[in-house]
Amino acid sequence: MHCKEIMSRDVQWILPRETVAGAAKLMAFHNIGFLPVCTADGKPIGVITDRDIALRVIGKDRLAAQTLVEDVLSPTVRSVTADCTVDRVGEVMSEARVSRLLVLDEGGHLTGVVSVADLLVHASGKNALETARSIYARETSDRSQGHPHQGAKPKPEYFHGARDLSPDQDSVADNPARIEADSVVHGGINDLKEFPA
């Protein structure tokens, strides 16, 4: 089985110079949490997710109506071709630990998106399950200790002006989400790219 047999072809995308507010409205209207960001001729340059908006816009007190998509997108594009085998799609997702891949034609134009959900529905059970396990393993650190508690509120300095964002090493060591958030706050890029909805 090949990617073209299971991928979604009706894919919404957005231009990089659109506002984040426009991207959020498009996501809300289509009930999606992920948009490829493409040039006018349909070549992807990145993706923007609801998580990117939460961390890089709202989490940094930026105004969505005044922030451009190109300023907060995740620039690394994970992709396959339509002729890629479903087994290879699973391998690429597992290696990159992403739950969606863009599907590009020979010219690098967007032709569709394939997701882990597509694999779970259409691929063989064993391969789909292995892919899903490897993707979701990033979120299953040991949480057997501790108890539910209200999240600590950041100090205003976190958002405005000079601040020390150096994490407490003990709290970061076993928390990949905290490491990623700190990297984004310090101007790095999000290597994990997206989290499943």
Contacts in CASP RR format, 6 or more apart in sequence:
PFRMAT RR
TARGET T0000
AUTHOR 0000-0000-0000
METHOD contacts of the structure
MODEL  1
MHCKEIMSRDVQWILPRETVAGAAKLMAFHNIGFLPVCTADGKPIGVITD
RDIALRVIGKDRLAAQTLVEDVLSPTVRSVTADCTVDRVGEVMSEARVSR
LLVLDEGGHLTGVVSVADLLVHASGKNALETARSIYARETSDRSQGHPHQ
GAKPKPEYFHGARDLSPDQDSVADNPARIEADSVVHGGINDLKEFPA
1 85 0 8 1.000
1 86 0 8 1.000
1 122 0 8 1.000
1 123 0 8 1.000
2 82 0 8 1.000
2 83 0 8 1.000
2 84 0 8 1.000
2 85 0 8 1.000
2 86 0 8 1.000
3 80 0 8 1.000
3 81 0 8 1.000
3 82 0 8 1.000
3 83 0 8 1.000
3 84 0 8 1.000
3 85 0 8 1.000
3 86 0 8 1.000
3 89 0 8 1.000
3 103 0 8 1.000
3 114 0 8 1.000
4 82 0 8 1.000
4 83 0 8 1.000
4 103 0 8 1.000
5 86 0 8 1.000
5 122 0 8 1.000
6 86 0 8 1.000
6 114 0 8 1.000
6 118 0 8 1.000
6 119 0 8 1.000
6 121 0 8 1.000
6 122 0 8 1.000
6 123 0 8 1.000
7 82 0 8 1.000
7 103 0 8 1.000
7 111 0 8 1.000
7 112 0 8 1.000
7 113 0 8 1.000
7 114 0 8 1.000
7 118 0 8 1.000
8 112 0 8 1.000
8 113 0 8 1.000
8 114 0 8 1.000
8 115 0 8 1.000
8 118 0 8 1.000
9 111 0 8 1.000
9 112 0 8 1.000
11 36 0 8 1.000
11 110 0 8 1.000
11 112 0 8 1.000
11 113 0 8 1.000
12 26 0 8 1.000
12 30 0 8 1.000
12 32 0 8 1.000
12 35 0 8 1.000
13 35 0 8 1.000
13 36 0 8 1.000
13 37 0 8 1.000
13 38 0 8 1.000
13 42 0 8 1.000
13 44 0 8 1.000
13 110 0 8 1.000
14 22 0 8 1.000
14 23 0 8 1.000
14 26 0 8 1.000
14 35 0 8 1.000
14 36 0 8 1.000
14 37 0 8 1.000
14 38 0 8 1.000
14 48 0 8 1.000
14 69 0 8 1.000
15 37 0 8 1.000
15 38 0 8 1.000
15 39 0 8 1.000
15 40 0 8 1.000
15 69 0 8 1.000
16 37 0 8 1.000
16 39 0 8 1.000
16 45 0 8 1.000
16 68 0 8 1.000
16 69 0 8 1.000
16 70 0 8 1.000
16 73 0 8 1.000
17 68 0 8 1.000
17 69 0 8 1.000
17 70 0 8 1.000
18 68 0 8 1.000
18 69 0 8 1.000
19 64 0 8 1.000
19 65 0 8 1.000
19 66 0 8 1.000
19 67 0 8 1.000
19 68 0 8 1.000
19 69 0 8 1.000
20 48 0 8 1.000
20 53 0 8 1.000
20 57 0 8 1.000
20 62 0 8 1.000
20 64 0 8 1.000
20 65 0 8 1.000
20 67 0 8 1.000
20 68 0 8 1.000
20 69 0 8 1.000
20 72 0 8 1.000
21 64 0 8 1.000
21 65 0 8 1.000
21 67 0 8 1.000
22 64 0 8 1.000
23 35 0 8 1.000
23 48 0 8 1.000
23 53 0 8 1.000
23 69 0 8 1.000
24 50 0 8 1.000
24 53 0 8 1.000
24 64 0 8 1.000
26 35 0 8 1.000
27 33 0 8 1.000
27 34 0 8 1.000
27 35 0 8 1.000
27 50 0 8 1.000
33 49 0 8 1.000
33 50 0 8 1.000
33 197 0 8 1.000
34 47 0 8 1.000
34 48 0 8 1.000
34 49 0 8 1.000
34 50 0 8 1.000
34 100 0 8 1.000
34 113 0 8 1.000
34 194 0 8 1.000
34 197 0 8 1.000
35 47 0 8 1.000
35 48 0 8 1.000
35 49 0 8 1.000
36 44 0 8 1.000
36 46 0 8 1.000
36 47 0 8 1.000
36 77 0 8 1.000
36 102 0 8 1.000
36 110 0 8 1.000
36 113 0 8 1.000
37 44 0 8 1.000
37 45 0 8 1.000
37 46 0 8 1.000
37 47 0 8 1.000
37 48 0 8 1.000
37 69 0 8 1.000
37 70 0 8 1.000
37 73 0 8 1.000
38 44 0 8 1.000
38 45 0 8 1.000
38 110 0 8 1.000
39 45 0 8 1.000
41 109 0 8 1.000
42 109 0 8 1.000
42 110 0 8 1.000
43 107 0 8 1.000
43 108 0 8 1.000
43 109 0 8 1.000
43 110 0 8 1.000
44 77 0 8 1.000
44 79 0 8 1.000
44 102 0 8 1.000
44 104 0 8 1.000
44 108 0 8 1.000
44 110 0 8 1.000
45 70 0 8 1.000
45 73 0 8 1.000
45 75 0 8 1.000
45 77 0 8 1.000
46 73 0 8 1.000
46 74 0 8 1.000
46 75 0 8 1.000
46 76 0 8 1.000
46 77 0 8 1.000
47 73 0 8 1.000
47 74 0 8 1.000
47 77 0 8 1.000
47 102 0 8 1.000
47 193 0 8 1.000
47 194 0 8 1.000
48 69 0 8 1.000
48 72 0 8 1.000
48 73 0 8 1.000
48 74 0 8 1.000
49 74 0 8 1.000
49 193 0 8 1.000
49 194 0 8 1.000
49 195 0 8 1.000
50 197 0 8 1.000
51 194 0 8 1.000
51 195 0 8 1.000
52 72 0 8 1.000
52 73 0 8 1.000
52 74 0 8 1.000
52 190 0 8 1.000
53 64 0 8 1.000
53 72 0 8 1.000
55 181 0 8 1.000
55 184 0 8 1.000
55 190 0 8 1.000
56 62 0 8 1.000
56 72 0 8 1.000
56 184 0 8 1.000
57 64 0 8 1.000
57 67 0 8 1.000
57 72 0 8 1.000
58 64 0 8 1.000
59 159 0 8 1.000
60 159 0 8 1.000
60 185 0 8 1.000
61 159 0 8 1.000
61 160 0 8 1.000
62 72 0 8 1.000
74 189 0 8 1.000
74 190 0 8 1.000
74 193 0 8 1.000
74 194 0 8 1.000
75 189 0 8 1.000
76 189 0 8 1.000
76 191 0 8 1.000
76 193 0 8 1.000
77 102 0 8 1.000
78 92 0 8 1.000
78 93 0 8 1.000
78 96 0 8 1.000
78 98 0 8 1.000
78 100 0 8 1.000
78 101 0 8 1.000
78 102 0 8 1.000
78 193 0 8 1.000
79 101 0 8 1.000
79 102 0 8 1.000
79 103 0 8 1.000
79 104 0 8 1.000
80 88 0 8 1.000
80 89 0 8 1.000
80 92 0 8 1.000
80 101 0 8 1.000
80 102 0 8 1.000
80 103 0 8 1.000
80 104 0 8 1.000
80 114 0 8 1.000
81 103 0 8 1.000
81 104 0 8 1.000
81 105 0 8 1.000
81 106 0 8 1.000
82 103 0 8 1.000
82 105 0 8 1.000
82 111 0 8 1.000
82 112 0 8 1.000
84 92 0 8 1.000
84 103 0 8 1.000
86 119 0 8 1.000
86 122 0 8 1.000
86 123 0 8 1.000
86 124 0 8 1.000
86 127 0 8 1.000
87 123 0 8 1.000
87 127 0 8 1.000
89 101 0 8 1.000
89 114 0 8 1.000
89 119 0 8 1.000
89 123 0 8 1.000
90 119 0 8 1.000
90 123 0 8 1.000
90 127 0 8 1.000
90 128 0 8 1.000
90 130 0 8 1.000
90 131 0 8 1.000
91 131 0 8 1.000
92 101 0 8 1.000
93 99 0 8 1.000
93 101 0 8 1.000
93 116 0 8 1.000
93 119 0 8 1.000
93 131 0 8 1.000
93 134 0 8 1.000
93 135 0 8 1.000
94 130 0 8 1.000
94 131 0 8 1.000
94 134 0 8 1.000
94 135 0 8 1.000
96 193 0 8 1.000
97 134 0 8 1.000
97 135 0 8 1.000
97 137 0 8 1.000
97 138 0 8 1.000
97 192 0 8 1.000
97 193 0 8 1.000
98 135 0 8 1.000
98 192 0 8 1.000
98 193 0 8 1.000
98 194 0 8 1.000
99 115 0 8 1.000
99 116 0 8 1.000
99 117 0 8 1.000
99 135 0 8 1.000
99 194 0 8 1.000
99 195 0 8 1.000
99 196 0 8 1.000
100 113 0 8 1.000
100 114 0 8 1.000
100 115 0 8 1.000
100 116 0 8 1.000
100 194 0 8 1.000
101 113 0 8 1.000
101 114 0 8 1.000
101 115 0 8 1.000
102 110 0 8 1.000
102 112 0 8 1.000
102 113 0 8 1.000
103 110 0 8 1.000
103 111 0 8 1.000
103 112 0 8 1.000
103 113 0 8 1.000
103 114 0 8 1.000
104 110 0 8 1.000
104 111 0 8 1.000
105 111 0 8 1.000
116 128 0 8 1.000
116 131 0 8 1.000
116 132 0 8 1.000
116 135 0 8 1.000
116 196 0 8 1.000
119 127 0 8 1.000
119 128 0 8 1.000
119 131 0 8 1.000
119 132 0 8 1.000
120 128 0 8 1.000
120 129 0 8 1.000
120 132 0 8 1.000
123 131 0 8 1.000
135 196 0 8 1.000
136 196 0 8 1.000
138 176 0 8 1.000
138 192 0 8 1.000
139 177 0 8 1.000
139 195 0 8 1.000
141 174 0 8 1.000
141 175 0 8 1.000
141 176 0 8 1.000
142 174 0 8 1.000
155 163 0 8 1.000
157 163 0 8 1.000
158 165 0 8 1.000
165 182 0 8 1.000
165 185 0 8 1.000
165 186 0 8 1.000
167 178 0 8 1.000
167 179 0 8 1.000
167 182 0 8 1.000
171 178 0 8 1.000
172 178 0 8 1.000
172 179 0 8 1.000
172 182 0 8 1.000
176 192 0 8 1.000
180 190 0 8 1.000
180 191 0 8 1.000
180 192 0 8 1.000
183 189 0 8 1.000
183 190 0 8 1.000
183 191 0 8 1.000
184 190 0 8 1.000
END
